[in-house]
Amino acid sequence: MIKFLDLHKINLPYQTAFQEKMQQFLDKGWFVLGDEVKTFERDFAQYCGAKYCIGVGNGLDAMVLIFKGYIQLGKLQKGDEVIVPANTYIASILAILQADLVPVLVEPKLETYNLNPDLIAKRITSKTKAILAVHLYGQLAEMDKINSIAKQHNLLVVEDAAQAHGAAMNYESQITNYELRKSGNLSNAAAFSFYPAKNLGSLGDAGGITTNDADLAKVIFALRNYGSEQKYYNEFIGINSRLDELQAAFLNVKLPHLDTENQKRKAIVKRYVAEIKNDKITLPYWNGSNNHVFHLFVIRTQNREDLQDYLKQKNIETLIHYPIPSHQQKALAQWNSLSFPITEKIHREVLSLPLSPVMTEEEVTSVIQILNQY
């Protein structure tokens, strides 16, 4: 069986370093918000090119805390509208709802699966105060266009960068014409997940927030810790969502290898794109730049169940990201009557192929050959 994602194999090279970190963790006896968290926050902020990183419990909390932070600062109010792509994973929408804000779903581009900037202006009302740009499957949203629209309408821009660790784009700069900027430094604030399956994955739940906004960072550092900057003195109504010290230690081991592992993913993708030739399969759009780190390699086909069964019979494991669009979920019953044709087509046809830094050339060849025979 060619596994969709072999987490054991991915983490095996780090096992000795993990064990050393575990022993240091036990020897030190500091289990919450210690030096490992501080080190990761410093290094991940630097990696993204941002001034601040706040480690939190998971990616969902990261998004919620950004919105709640802006509410505390008076830049958002409960009931404000946030534009969000209709085809995103439901966590993006749950974060908006949990911050008592109103999601406004907008269709993506069929080619990129990311928010279509050309449709944003039509959905802006007097209540619209922010755009949540999701870098779905690891490909950056069109941040230059999104930020331009936001500037025209005085909107905040937040990145859901849960799948895009290390993705980068040429961004217009007043200093150098253009500079390469990474996810996490393309908006007012960005939310990351370090769930084990991510390009930078911990060994459990973990998340982070990056921003260049000192006021926002200060508020979120408190909000994640019961709303307290000083123990037993609570300035805000906060929550308990702190990056676990041990998970931070594991992330500190893996962060220096992130770019190398992303390059291994891209090497596989180059073969997939060049060698998969089947009229029944639509390959993902990629212009060959650094704007995609391929957390997932997602194809489309009109006969998804048939293709998935065929691949299973050939010992190739695949997954569907995601089978049911958010507006058709039982949890969001108030939206079940809405129609988003492009989103629905995507959710009906997408299939994720095996892709990871530890796939062998033989496995890649096998996937290609079997797909071409379908």
Secondary structure, DSSP 8 states (H G I E B T S, - for coil): -B-S--HHHHHGGGHHHHHHHHHHHHHH---BS-HHHHHHHHHHHHHHT-SEEEEES-HHHHHHHHHHHHHHTTSS-TT-EEEEETTS-HHHHHHHHHTT-EEEEE-B-TTT-SB-GGGHHHH--TTEEEEEEE-GGGB---HHHHHHHHHHHT-EEEEE-TT-TT-EEEEEETTTEEEEEETTSSSSEEEEE--TTSSS--SS--EEEEES-HHHHHHHHHHTBTTEEETTEE-S---B---BHHHHHHHHHHGGGHHHHHHHHHHHHHHHHHH---TT-B-----SSTTB--S-EEEE-TTHHHHHHHHHHTTB--B-S-SS-GGGSGGGGGGTT---HHHHHHHHHEEEE---TT--HHHHHHHHHHHHT-
